[in-house]
């Protein structure tokens, strides 16, 4: 039996009571990152996610 590569692979990255971040790898190799903030979901492509993470790190460094 061959492995089915037509389904995206999702991986939870982190979650809290109200927020979830997850990563999805599509069968074609495209990677997207997703943030669910209560009833709003934001989707990022790989390059956008890297820039967003730079922003988060800068915010975390604030006093």
Backbone as JSON, one array per atom type, in Angstrom:
{
  "sequence": "XXXXXXXXXXXXXXXXXXXXXXXXXXXXXXXXXXXXXXXXXXXXXXXXXXXXXXXXXXXXXXX",
  "N": [[0.85, -1.18, 0.0], [0.64, 2.18, -0.9], [1.88, 5.3, 0.4], [-0.32, 7.98, 1.12], [0.01, 11.04, -0.3], [-1.58, 13.24, -0.66], [-2.81, 14.72, 1.23], [-2.68, 17.58, 3.36], [-0.16, 18.21, 5.86], [-0.55, 18.92, 9.14], [0.68, 20.7, 11.98], [0.6, 21.43, 15.33], [1.92, 24.3, 16.85], [1.94, 25.96, 19.11], [-0.21, 26.76, 21.88], [-2.74, 28.48, 23.74], [-5.3, 29.23, 26.13], [-7.0, 30.82, 24.56], [-5.74, 31.17, 22.09], [-4.14, 29.84, 19.15], [-1.41, 28.49, 17.36], [-0.4, 27.13, 14.31], [1.23, 25.01, 11.89], [1.22, 24.23, 8.45], [1.98, 21.86, 6.03], [1.72, 21.62, 2.69], [0.87, 19.17, 0.14], [2.35, 19.85, -2.14], [4.62, 20.93, -1.12], [4.53, 23.55, -0.24], [4.53, 25.74, 2.54], [2.54, 26.93, 5.16], [1.74, 29.15, 7.83], [-0.36, 29.57, 10.62], [-2.36, 31.62, 12.64], [-4.69, 31.55, 15.13], [-6.71, 33.7, 16.68], [-8.83, 34.04, 19.01], [-11.75, 34.54, 17.35], [-10.58, 35.15, 14.94], [-8.55, 34.32, 12.21], [-5.26, 34.32, 11.05], [-3.27, 33.98, 8.23], [-0.07, 33.0, 7.11], [2.51, 32.98, 4.67], [5.65, 31.24, 4.35], [7.85, 33.12, 4.25], [6.62, 35.45, 5.17], [5.93, 34.64, 7.73], [8.44, 34.4, 8.94], [9.2, 37.1, 9.02], [7.17, 38.08, 10.69], [7.83, 36.69, 13.04], [10.25, 37.95, 13.64], [9.23, 40.43, 14.41], [7.76, 39.67, 16.7], [9.85, 38.78, 18.35], [11.22, 41.23, 18.69], [9.27, 42.65, 20.08], [9.15, 41.1, 22.4], [11.55, 41.71, 23.54], [11.24, 44.19, 24.6], [11.24, 46.45, 27.4]],
  "CA": [[0.0, 0.0, 0.0], [1.45, 3.39, -0.99], [1.52, 6.39, 1.31], [-1.13, 9.02, 0.48], [0.64, 12.35, -0.17], [-2.49, 14.28, -1.13], [-3.35, 15.44, 2.39], [-1.74, 18.47, 4.04], [0.3, 17.78, 7.18], [-0.67, 20.03, 10.1], [1.42, 20.52, 13.22], [0.39, 22.5, 16.31], [3.17, 24.89, 17.32], [1.72, 26.44, 20.48], [-1.59, 27.16, 22.14], [-3.17, 28.92, 25.07], [-6.75, 29.05, 26.24], [-7.72, 31.54, 23.5], [-4.95, 31.34, 20.88], [-3.48, 28.65, 18.62], [-0.54, 28.66, 16.2], [-0.09, 25.85, 13.7], [1.97, 24.99, 10.63], [0.67, 23.25, 7.51], [2.78, 21.58, 4.84], [0.87, 21.13, 1.61], [1.51, 18.1, -0.64], [3.3, 20.4, -3.12], [5.78, 21.46, -0.4], [4.26, 24.9, 0.28], [4.32, 25.77, 3.99], [1.85, 28.1, 5.69], [1.61, 29.25, 9.28], [-1.68, 30.09, 10.91], [-2.64, 32.06, 14.01], [-6.11, 31.73, 15.44], [-6.82, 34.6, 17.82], [-10.27, 33.99, 19.23], [-12.5, 34.2, 16.13], [-9.85, 35.65, 13.77], [-7.41, 33.5, 11.79], [-4.31, 35.0, 10.17], [-2.47, 33.01, 7.5], [1.21, 33.52, 6.66], [3.44, 32.14, 3.93], [6.89, 31.04, 5.09], [8.63, 34.36, 4.36], [5.85, 36.37, 6.02], [6.03, 34.13, 9.09], [9.77, 34.77, 9.44], [9.16, 38.53, 9.35], [6.31, 38.2, 11.86], [8.59, 36.22, 14.2], [11.17, 39.03, 13.98], [8.43, 41.4, 15.14], [7.47, 39.11, 18.01], [11.1, 38.82, 19.14], [11.47, 42.62, 19.05], [8.32, 42.99, 21.13], [9.52, 40.38, 23.61], [12.74, 42.35, 24.1], [10.89, 45.49, 25.22], [11.21, 46.41, 28.89]],
  "C": [[0.9, 1.24, 0.0], [0.94, 4.45, -0.02], [0.77, 7.47, 0.54], [-0.5, 10.38, 0.75], [-0.27, 13.47, -0.63], [-3.09, 15.09, 0.01], [-2.3, 16.37, 2.98], [-1.37, 17.9, 5.41], [0.27, 18.98, 8.11], [0.05, 19.68, 11.38], [1.12, 21.7, 14.14], [1.74, 22.98, 16.8], [3.06, 25.33, 18.77], [0.25, 26.79, 20.64], [-1.75, 27.64, 23.56], [-4.67, 28.7, 25.12], [-7.5, 29.68, 25.07], [-7.0, 31.6, 22.16], [-4.3, 30.02, 20.47], [-2.61, 29.07, 17.44], [-0.26, 27.28, 15.64], [0.54, 26.05, 12.34], [1.36, 23.92, 9.74], [1.63, 23.11, 6.33], [1.87, 20.93, 3.82], [1.6, 20.02, 0.85], [2.53, 18.61, -1.66], [4.52, 21.02, -2.47], [5.59, 22.85, 0.14], [3.96, 24.81, 1.78], [3.58, 27.04, 4.34], [1.79, 28.0, 7.19], [0.3, 29.96, 9.55], [-1.78, 30.47, 12.38], [-4.14, 32.2, 14.15], [-6.17, 32.49, 16.75], [-8.3, 34.81, 18.08], [-10.97, 33.63, 17.93], [-11.85, 34.73, 14.85], [-8.68, 34.7, 13.47], [-6.57, 34.28, 10.8], [-3.42, 33.93, 9.55], [-1.21, 33.69, 6.97], [1.88, 32.5, 5.74], [4.75, 32.13, 4.7], [7.67, 32.34, 5.3], [7.93, 35.38, 5.27], [5.94, 35.95, 7.48], [7.38, 34.53, 9.71], [9.8, 36.24, 9.84], [8.3, 38.77, 10.59], [7.06, 37.77, 13.13], [9.65, 37.24, 14.61], [10.46, 40.1, 14.8], [8.15, 40.91, 16.55], [8.7, 39.14, 18.9], [11.43, 40.25, 19.58], [10.52, 43.06, 20.16], [8.69, 42.33, 22.45], [10.73, 41.01, 24.29], [12.45, 43.69, 24.76], [10.88, 45.36, 26.73], [9.81, 46.32, 29.44]]
}
